[in-house]
Amino acid sequence: MARTYRTKEGDTADWICWRAYGQITKGLVEKVLAQNAGLSSYGPVLPAGVKLTLPDIEQPAPSRRVRL
């Protein structure tokens, strides 16, 4: 289920991705920008109070090390 986020003064798209997903994988910021049409018109630093929809992403399965 997609989540919403309301920006705070000084937020950037990559910072929001880091805080929301705990990572910045290839294409993640672009997915957030695509989900929120017009977001890029604000420039790199977003103003406070903009409501964003954060898309669901598939989290990679954690790798396990097995010692034999």
C-alpha positions as CSV (number, residue, x, y, z in Angstrom):
1,M,0.0,0.0,0.0
2,A,1.4,3.4,-1.0
3,R,2.3,5.8,1.8
4,T,2.0,9.5,2.0
5,Y,4.6,12.0,3.2
6,R,4.3,15.7,3.8
7,T,7.5,17.6,3.1
8,K,9.4,19.6,5.7
9,E,11.5,22.7,4.9
10,G,14.7,21.6,3.1
11,D,13.6,18.1,2.1
12,T,14.9,16.7,-1.2
13,A,13.6,13.7,-3.1
14,D,16.6,11.6,-2.4
15,W,16.6,12.4,1.4
16,I,12.9,11.5,1.5
17,C,13.7,8.1,-0.2
18,W,16.5,7.4,2.3
19,R,14.2,8.2,5.3
20,A,11.2,6.3,3.9
21,Y,12.9,3.2,2.4
22,G,16.2,3.1,4.2
23,Q,18.0,3.0,0.9
24,I,18.4,4.7,-2.4
25,T,18.4,2.0,-5.1
26,K,18.8,2.7,-8.8
27,G,15.6,4.3,-10.1
28,L,13.9,4.8,-6.7
29,V,14.0,8.6,-6.8
30,E,12.7,8.5,-10.4
31,K,9.8,6.3,-9.3
32,V,8.9,8.8,-6.6
33,L,9.1,11.7,-9.1
34,A,7.0,9.8,-11.6
35,Q,4.4,9.0,-8.9
36,N,4.1,12.7,-8.0
37,A,3.6,14.6,-11.3
38,G,4.9,18.1,-11.1
39,L,7.2,17.5,-8.2
40,S,10.3,18.3,-10.2
41,S,8.9,21.8,-10.9
42,Y,9.9,22.7,-7.3
43,G,13.5,22.2,-8.0
44,P,16.0,20.1,-5.9
45,V,14.9,21.5,-2.5
46,L,11.2,21.0,-1.9
47,P,9.1,23.5,0.0
48,A,7.4,22.5,3.3
49,G,3.9,21.1,3.1
50,V,3.9,19.3,-0.2
51,K,2.0,16.0,0.1
52,L,3.7,13.2,-1.7
53,T,2.7,9.6,-2.5
54,L,5.5,7.2,-1.9
55,P,5.1,4.1,-4.1
56,D,5.5,0.6,-2.9
57,I,8.8,-1.0,-3.9
58,E,9.9,-4.5,-3.9
59,Q,12.5,-5.0,-1.2
60,P,15.3,-7.3,-2.1
61,A,15.4,-10.4,0.1
62,P,18.3,-10.2,2.6
63,S,21.2,-12.4,1.7
64,R,22.1,-15.2,4.1
65,R,25.5,-16.6,4.6
66,V,25.6,-20.3,5.2
67,R,28.7,-21.9,6.6
68,L,29.2,-25.6,5.9
